[in-house]
Amino acid sequence: MIPGKLTRSLEPYTAGEQPKEKTIKLNTNENPYPPSPAVARALAEFDPAAYRLYPDPTALALREAIAEREGVKPENVFVGNGSDEVLSFAFAAFFGGEDLPVVFADVTYSFYRVFGSLYGVPYREVPLTADMRMDIPAMAAAAPSACGAVFADPNAPTSIAEKREDLLALVEAYAGKAVIADEAYGDFSRMPSLVPYTAKYDNLLVVKTFSKSRSLAGARCGYAIGDERLINALRTVKNCFNSYPVNAVTAVAAKAAIEDDAYFRECVSRIIDTRARLTDGLRELGFVLPDSDANFVFASHPRMSGEELQRALRARGIVVRRFDAPRTRDSLRVTVGTDADTSVLLDSLKEIVKEKNLL
C-alpha cells in the first residue's frame, strides 16, 4: 500500500520518551502526584454495563462541571481527547482552507507546525526575543496578512508567561480572526487565566488540559472555552471525525477531578514550592534559567552543552527533554517532580559539574 501525497509530506510530532526501565522520569511534564481520590471513587462506582452504550456525544455532565469551575456556561465549553485533539480541531475549524498563514512563535509547542502541515495551513513563525519572550508587537503587526494566531502561555519549552495586557492587545489586533491561547500549563502560572476575557473577545479561544495539574495524562481529556460560535465550529469539525470523542470512563474521571478543587490546589501548590527549590538549586550550581510559570524549568549551563548534560543525567537514571534546534539545543526542559526526585536530580547535577571542575 502506497502512502498518499499528504502522508509523504508530513513530519509528525515527536512525543517525549517513555522509558521502559526504571528511571526518574522528568521529560514529559506529567504530574508527580496521583489523581484526586475522588477519581478513584468515581471509577469504582462506574458500572461496566454502561460500556455497551455510546457515550454522550456532547459530554454534557463533564461540560457542566467544567463550566461551573471556570465561571462560564456549558455552551461555552468544548471537550476532546486531550488538548492536542482540541487544538487540532481548532486549526481545522479556524485556519483550515485559508490562504493566509497562522502566526505563532518560532520556539513554542512543536505540534502547531504539525497541525499546520496536516490541514494545509501555511504558517508564519515569529522569532522570540533575545530573552526568549514572545515578540508580541511583531505577532500583532502580522495580523492584517494572517488568518489567526496561536500561542502557548506559559510557553513551552521556555516556561515563560507573558503579561495579560500584552496578550489581550494581541487578541485585539486579530479582531475578527481566531486567537488560540494554549494554557496547558496555566494552572502553575503566577498570571491569571485568560478565560474571563472570552466573554469580552469573541475571537479568543482558551484551551486547557487535565493532563498536567489534574494528573490525568493517561485519561486523555482536554477542553476549550470561548464564544458559542467558536464552540459550535469546533463541534462541527469534531462531528466530521468522531461523534463520540470522550469515552464514558474518561468523562467520569475528569468530572471527579475538576470537582475536587481542594486536592487540585494542594497539588499545584506542592509543585510550585518544589519548582522554587529546584530553581534555586540549579542557580547555585551555575545554571541559567528564567523564572518558570509552568511545571517544568528550562535550564542551561554556560560551560556545558545540553547534549552532554542530558547524557550524563541519563547515565545516572534521570531522563530529561532536550530539543535539538539552534536556539534550544543547549537547554534542558526538566519537569518538576517530587521533592525526592528533585533531591536526586540536584545531587546528580552537583556531581556532574564537580567532575567537570565547574563548581
Secondary structure, 3 states (H helix, E strand, C coil): CCCCHHHHHCCCCCCCCCCCCCCEECCCCCCCCCCCHHHHHHHHHCCHHHHHCCCCCCCHHHHHHHHHHHCCCHHHEEEECHHHHHHHHHHHHHCCCCCCCEEEECCCCCHHHHHHHHCCCCEEEECCCCCCCCCHHHHHHCHHHCCEEEEECCCCCCCCCCCHHHHHHHHHHCCCCEEEEECCCHHHCCCCCCHHHHHCCCCEEEEEECCCCCCCCCCCCEEEECCHHHHHHHHHHHHHHCCCCCCHHHHHHHHHHHHCHHHHHHHHHHHHHHHHHHHHHHHHCCCECCCCCCCEEEEEECCECHHHHHHHHHHCCEECECCCCCCCCCEEEEECCCHHHHHHHHHHHHHHHHHCCCC
